[in-house]
Amino acid sequence: MAGIFQNYRSAHHPDGEVRLPLASAVLRGEVDDEAAERILRRRDRVLWLEMESSSLAGILIKPLSRACPGKRFVLTIRDVYSWCDSWIDHNINQPPDGSSPWAALDEIRLKVGEFRPTKFDSPLTSRSFPSLACYFQLWANHNARVLEALPASRLLLVKTHELAAQMPELAAWAGVPIETLRTDRNWLFAAPKKHHVLKTLDKLYVQETADRYCGTLMNTYFPETSWA
């Protein structure tokens, strides 16, 4: 999204030194929404951006939407299977630094300690990844958090595989001429190598885990997509 809006004051993961620890604190319940709202309001004035894209905004969506009542939002969403495969691909291609604050954030939002691996998770655990339930519950919780926090008047939902086709709608939503959007930069972070790890797991286990944690959202937005 930041690439698409490159002709404007846009940024990907802006203000990470503030928002990253704030997002971790919010997920741990160490800061309330009012305090987070005050911080985000001040930082928004400092950043002075026209557009930003960040998964941190999804974590902070409740206080962020109140801190910036004039802002409108875009939620890009893909089916849980391709999303999970992409996450794993990126971590195989570029192993994360275990000491980084991003790794600490992932530990929190994946809820690694709450979802113990099963015997069916061995293709993941053999690569030092957490259980499939960790990924699937994150996908569901992240998307549900945004959908529940924002009214339809402030949220445009775009399926990632339909992004190119929805450029006119995206431009209209942002109130900018479509010719100013960089349609050549709508897929900047594709994994350079795909490993298809999800296909190495038991098919029925993958489907049942998706149904358990993601069933409502998948049935709503991707009813035609299944794994088994």
TORKOL-4160 file (C-alpha; in steps of 0.2 Angstrom, whole numbers, padded with zeros to 4 digits, m for minus):
228
<pt num="1" X="0000" Y="0000" Z="0000"/>
<pt num="2" X="0014" Y="0012" Z="0004"/>
<pt num="3" X="0021" Y="0008" Z="m0013"/>
<pt num="4" X="0004" Y="0011" Z="m0022"/>
<pt num="5" X="0004" Y="0028" Z="m0013"/>
<pt num="6" X="0022" Y="0032" Z="m0016"/>
<pt num="7" X="0017" Y="0049" Z="m0025"/>
<pt num="8" X="0011" Y="0055" Z="m0008"/>
<pt num="9" X="0018" Y="0057" Z="0009"/>
<pt num="10" X="0017" Y="0038" Z="0013"/>
<pt num="11" X="0027" Y="0026" Z="0023"/>
<pt num="12" X="0028" Y="0007" Z="0028"/>
<pt num="13" X="0029" Y="0004" Z="0047"/>
<pt num="14" X="0032" Y="0022" Z="0051"/>
<pt num="15" X="0037" Y="0027" Z="0069"/>
<pt num="16" X="0042" Y="0009" Z="0073"/>
<pt num="17" X="0053" Y="0015" Z="0088"/>
<pt num="18" X="0037" Y="0021" Z="0096"/>
<pt num="19" X="0023" Y="0010" Z="0089"/>
<pt num="20" X="0032" Y="m0007" Z="0090"/>
<pt num="21" X="0034" Y="m0006" Z="0109"/>
<pt num="22" X="0017" Y="0002" Z="0111"/>
<pt num="23" X="0009" Y="m0012" Z="0101"/>
<pt num="24" X="0018" Y="m0025" Z="0112"/>
<pt num="25" X="0012" Y="m0016" Z="0128"/>
<pt num="26" X="m0006" Y="m0016" Z="0122"/>
<pt num="27" X="m0006" Y="m0034" Z="0118"/>
<pt num="28" X="0001" Y="m0038" Z="0135"/>
<pt num="29" X="m0012" Y="m0027" Z="0143"/>
<pt num="30" X="0001" Y="m0015" Z="0150"/>
<pt num="31" X="m0006" Y="0001" Z="0144"/>
<pt num="32" X="m0024" Y="0006" Z="0142"/>
<pt num="33" X="m0033" Y="0013" Z="0127"/>
<pt num="34" X="m0033" Y="0031" Z="0133"/>
<pt num="35" X="m0015" Y="0031" Z="0136"/>
<pt num="36" X="m0011" Y="0023" Z="0119"/>
<pt num="37" X="m0023" Y="0036" Z="0111"/>
<pt num="38" X="m0014" Y="0051" Z="0118"/>
<pt num="39" X="0003" Y="0044" Z="0112"/>
<pt num="40" X="m0004" Y="0040" Z="0094"/>
<pt num="41" X="m0012" Y="0057" Z="0093"/>
<pt num="42" X="0004" Y="0066" Z="0097"/>
<pt num="43" X="0014" Y="0055" Z="0085"/>
<pt num="44" X="0002" Y="0057" Z="0071"/>
<pt num="45" X="0005" Y="0076" Z="0071"/>
<pt num="46" X="0024" Y="0073" Z="0071"/>
<pt num="47" X="0023" Y="0061" Z="0057"/>
<pt num="48" X="0012" Y="0071" Z="0046"/>
<pt num="49" X="0009" Y="0057" Z="0034"/>
<pt num="50" X="m0005" Y="0056" Z="0020"/>
<pt num="51" X="m0004" Y="0037" Z="0020"/>
<pt num="52" X="0004" Y="0024" Z="0030"/>
<pt num="53" X="0004" Y="0005" Z="0030"/>
<pt num="54" X="0008" Y="m0006" Z="0044"/>
<pt num="55" X="0002" Y="m0022" Z="0053"/>
<pt num="56" X="0005" Y="m0012" Z="0069"/>
<pt num="57" X="m0010" Y="m0001" Z="0065"/>
<pt num="58" X="m0020" Y="m0017" Z="0065"/>
<pt num="59" X="m0015" Y="m0020" Z="0083"/>
<pt num="60" X="m0017" Y="m0002" Z="0088"/>
<pt num="61" X="m0033" Y="0000" Z="0078"/>
<pt num="62" X="m0045" Y="0004" Z="0093"/>
<pt num="63" X="m0035" Y="0019" Z="0100"/>
<pt num="64" X="m0028" Y="0024" Z="0083"/>
<pt num="65" X="m0046" Y="0026" Z="0076"/>
<pt num="66" X="m0050" Y="0037" Z="0091"/>
<pt num="67" X="m0034" Y="0047" Z="0091"/>
<pt num="68" X="m0037" Y="0051" Z="0072"/>
<pt num="69" X="m0056" Y="0052" Z="0070"/>
<pt num="70" X="m0053" Y="0060" Z="0052"/>
<pt num="71" X="m0044" Y="0045" Z="0046"/>
<pt num="72" X="m0051" Y="0031" Z="0035"/>
<pt num="73" X="m0043" Y="0014" Z="0034"/>
<pt num="74" X="m0040" Y="0000" Z="0022"/>
<pt num="75" X="m0039" Y="m0018" Z="0027"/>
<pt num="76" X="m0030" Y="m0030" Z="0015"/>
<pt num="77" X="m0035" Y="m0048" Z="0018"/>
<pt num="78" X="m0030" Y="m0064" Z="0010"/>
<pt num="79" X="m0036" Y="m0082" Z="0014"/>
<pt num="80" X="m0028" Y="m0089" Z="0029"/>
<pt num="81" X="m0019" Y="m0103" Z="0020"/>
<pt num="82" X="m0010" Y="m0092" Z="0008"/>
<pt num="83" X="m0007" Y="m0080" Z="0021"/>
<pt num="84" X="0001" Y="m0093" Z="0033"/>
<pt num="85" X="0011" Y="m0100" Z="0019"/>
<pt num="86" X="0018" Y="m0083" Z="0015"/>
<pt num="87" X="0022" Y="m0079" Z="0033"/>
<pt num="88" X="0032" Y="m0096" Z="0034"/>
<pt num="89" X="0041" Y="m0093" Z="0017"/>
<pt num="90" X="0047" Y="m0076" Z="0023"/>
<pt num="91" X="0054" Y="m0083" Z="0039"/>
<pt num="92" X="0063" Y="m0097" Z="0030"/>
<pt num="93" X="0070" Y="m0085" Z="0017"/>
<pt num="94" X="0075" Y="m0072" Z="0030"/>
<pt num="95" X="0076" Y="m0080" Z="0047"/>
<pt num="96" X="0071" Y="m0067" Z="0060"/>
<pt num="97" X="0083" Y="m0060" Z="0073"/>
<pt num="98" X="0077" Y="m0068" Z="0089"/>
<pt num="99" X="0083" Y="m0053" Z="0099"/>
<pt num="100" X="0074" Y="m0040" Z="0089"/>
<pt num="101" X="0058" Y="m0032" Z="0096"/>
<pt num="102" X="0048" Y="m0038" Z="0080"/>
<pt num="103" X="0053" Y="m0056" Z="0086"/>
<pt num="104" X="0046" Y="m0052" Z="0103"/>
<pt num="105" X="0030" Y="m0045" Z="0096"/>
<pt num="106" X="0028" Y="m0061" Z="0086"/>
<pt num="107" X="0030" Y="m0071" Z="0101"/>
<pt num="108" X="0016" Y="m0062" Z="0110"/>
<pt num="109" X="0003" Y="m0061" Z="0095"/>
<pt num="110" X="0007" Y="m0079" Z="0090"/>
<pt num="111" X="0003" Y="m0084" Z="0108"/>
<pt num="112" X="0016" Y="m0097" Z="0107"/>
<pt num="113" X="0014" Y="m0103" Z="0125"/>
<pt num="114" X="m0004" Y="m0105" Z="0124"/>
<pt num="115" X="m0005" Y="m0117" Z="0109"/>
<pt num="116" X="0006" Y="m0132" Z="0111"/>
<pt num="117" X="0011" Y="m0142" Z="0096"/>
<pt num="118" X="0002" Y="m0158" Z="0092"/>
<pt num="119" X="0010" Y="m0173" Z="0083"/>
<pt num="120" X="0003" Y="m0165" Z="0066"/>
<pt num="121" X="0014" Y="m0150" Z="0068"/>
<pt num="122" X="0030" Y="m0159" Z="0066"/>
<pt num="123" X="0034" Y="m0151" Z="0049"/>
<pt num="124" X="0033" Y="m0134" Z="0058"/>
<pt num="125" X="0042" Y="m0138" Z="0074"/>
<pt num="126" X="0056" Y="m0147" Z="0064"/>
<pt num="127" X="0060" Y="m0130" Z="0057"/>
<pt num="128" X="0058" Y="m0122" Z="0075"/>
<pt num="129" X="0041" Y="m0114" Z="0071"/>
<pt num="130" X="0026" Y="m0114" Z="0083"/>
<pt num="131" X="0010" Y="m0124" Z="0080"/>
<pt num="132" X="m0002" Y="m0121" Z="0066"/>
<pt num="133" X="m0015" Y="m0115" Z="0079"/>
<pt num="134" X="m0003" Y="m0100" Z="0083"/>
<pt num="135" X="m0004" Y="m0094" Z="0065"/>
<pt num="136" X="m0022" Y="m0097" Z="0062"/>
<pt num="137" X="m0028" Y="m0089" Z="0078"/>
<pt num="138" X="m0017" Y="m0073" Z="0074"/>
<pt num="139" X="m0025" Y="m0072" Z="0057"/>
<pt num="140" X="m0042" Y="m0072" Z="0065"/>
<pt num="141" X="m0039" Y="m0061" Z="0079"/>
<pt num="142" X="m0030" Y="m0048" Z="0069"/>
<pt num="143" X="m0043" Y="m0046" Z="0056"/>
<pt num="144" X="m0058" Y="m0047" Z="0068"/>
<pt num="145" X="m0050" Y="m0034" Z="0079"/>
<pt num="146" X="m0050" Y="m0022" Z="0064"/>
<pt num="147" X="m0067" Y="m0027" Z="0058"/>
<pt num="148" X="m0075" Y="m0024" Z="0075"/>
<pt num="149" X="m0066" Y="m0008" Z="0079"/>
<pt num="150" X="m0071" Y="0002" Z="0063"/>
<pt num="151" X="m0088" Y="0006" Z="0056"/>
<pt num="152" X="m0091" Y="0003" Z="0037"/>
<pt num="153" X="m0090" Y="0021" Z="0034"/>
<pt num="154" X="m0072" Y="0021" Z="0039"/>
<pt num="155" X="m0066" Y="0004" Z="0032"/>
<pt num="156" X="m0063" Y="m0002" Z="0015"/>
<pt num="157" X="m0059" Y="m0021" Z="0014"/>
<pt num="158" X="m0048" Y="m0026" Z="m0001"/>
<pt num="159" X="m0044" Y="m0044" Z="m0004"/>
<pt num="160" X="m0025" Y="m0045" Z="m0009"/>
<pt num="161" X="m0028" Y="m0055" Z="m0025"/>
<pt num="162" X="m0041" Y="m0042" Z="m0031"/>
<pt num="163" X="m0030" Y="m0027" Z="m0027"/>
<pt num="164" X="m0026" Y="m0023" Z="m0045"/>
<pt num="165" X="m0044" Y="m0024" Z="m0050"/>
<pt num="166" X="m0049" Y="m0013" Z="m0035"/>
<pt num="167" X="m0038" Y="0002" Z="m0039"/>
<pt num="168" X="m0052" Y="0013" Z="m0045"/>
<pt num="169" X="m0061" Y="0010" Z="m0029"/>
<pt num="170" X="m0045" Y="0012" Z="m0019"/>
<pt num="171" X="m0042" Y="0029" Z="m0027"/>
<pt num="172" X="m0060" Y="0035" Z="m0024"/>
<pt num="173" X="m0059" Y="0029" Z="m0006"/>
<pt num="174" X="m0043" Y="0040" Z="m0003"/>
<pt num="175" X="m0050" Y="0054" Z="m0013"/>
<pt num="176" X="m0036" Y="0055" Z="m0026"/>
<pt num="177" X="m0034" Y="0053" Z="m0045"/>
<pt num="178" X="m0032" Y="0035" Z="m0050"/>
<pt num="179" X="m0017" Y="0041" Z="m0061"/>
<pt num="180" X="m0007" Y="0046" Z="m0046"/>
<pt num="181" X="m0007" Y="0028" Z="m0039"/>
<pt num="182" X="0008" Y="0018" Z="m0043"/>
<pt num="183" X="0000" Y="0002" Z="m0049"/>
<pt num="184" X="0017" Y="m0005" Z="m0054"/>
<pt num="185" X="0021" Y="m0006" Z="m0035"/>
<pt num="186" X="0006" Y="m0016" Z="m0028"/>
<pt num="187" X="0016" Y="m0031" Z="m0023"/>
<pt num="188" X="0033" Y="m0026" Z="m0016"/>
<pt num="189" X="0035" Y="m0040" Z="m0003"/>
<pt num="190" X="0032" Y="m0056" Z="m0012"/>
<pt num="191" X="0043" Y="m0070" Z="m0006"/>
<pt num="192" X="0057" Y="m0073" Z="m0017"/>
<pt num="193" X="0056" Y="m0092" Z="m0014"/>
<pt num="194" X="0041" Y="m0102" Z="m0010"/>
<pt num="195" X="0043" Y="m0118" Z="0001"/>
<pt num="196" X="0025" Y="m0124" Z="0002"/>
<pt num="197" X="0027" Y="m0130" Z="0020"/>
<pt num="198" X="0008" Y="m0130" Z="0023"/>
<pt num="199" X="0006" Y="m0144" Z="0010"/>
<pt num="200" X="0017" Y="m0155" Z="0020"/>
<pt num="201" X="0005" Y="m0155" Z="0035"/>
<pt num="202" X="m0009" Y="m0167" Z="0036"/>
<pt num="203" X="m0023" Y="m0160" Z="0025"/>
<pt num="204" X="m0038" Y="m0164" Z="0037"/>
<pt num="205" X="m0028" Y="m0156" Z="0052"/>
<pt num="206" X="m0025" Y="m0140" Z="0042"/>
<pt num="207" X="m0044" Y="m0139" Z="0037"/>
<pt num="208" X="m0050" Y="m0143" Z="0055"/>
<pt num="209" X="m0038" Y="m0130" Z="0063"/>
<pt num="210" X="m0044" Y="m0117" Z="0050"/>
<pt num="211" X="m0062" Y="m0121" Z="0054"/>
<pt num="212" X="m0059" Y="m0120" Z="0073"/>
<pt num="213" X="m0050" Y="m0103" Z="0073"/>
<pt num="214" X="m0055" Y="m0095" Z="0056"/>
<pt num="215" X="m0071" Y="m0102" Z="0051"/>
<pt num="216" X="m0082" Y="m0087" Z="0053"/>
<pt num="217" X="m0071" Y="m0075" Z="0044"/>
<pt num="218" X="m0066" Y="m0088" Z="0030"/>
<pt num="219" X="m0085" Y="m0092" Z="0027"/>
<pt num="220" X="m0089" Y="m0074" Z="0026"/>
<pt num="221" X="m0074" Y="m0068" Z="0015"/>
<pt num="222" X="m0067" Y="m0084" Z="0006"/>
<pt num="223" X="m0082" Y="m0096" Z="0006"/>
<pt num="224" X="m0075" Y="m0104" Z="m0010"/>
<pt num="225" X="m0058" Y="m0108" Z="m0002"/>
<pt num="226" X="m0054" Y="m0124" Z="0007"/>
<pt num="227" X="m0039" Y="m0135" Z="0010"/>
<pt num="228" X="m0044" Y="m0153" Z="0012"/>
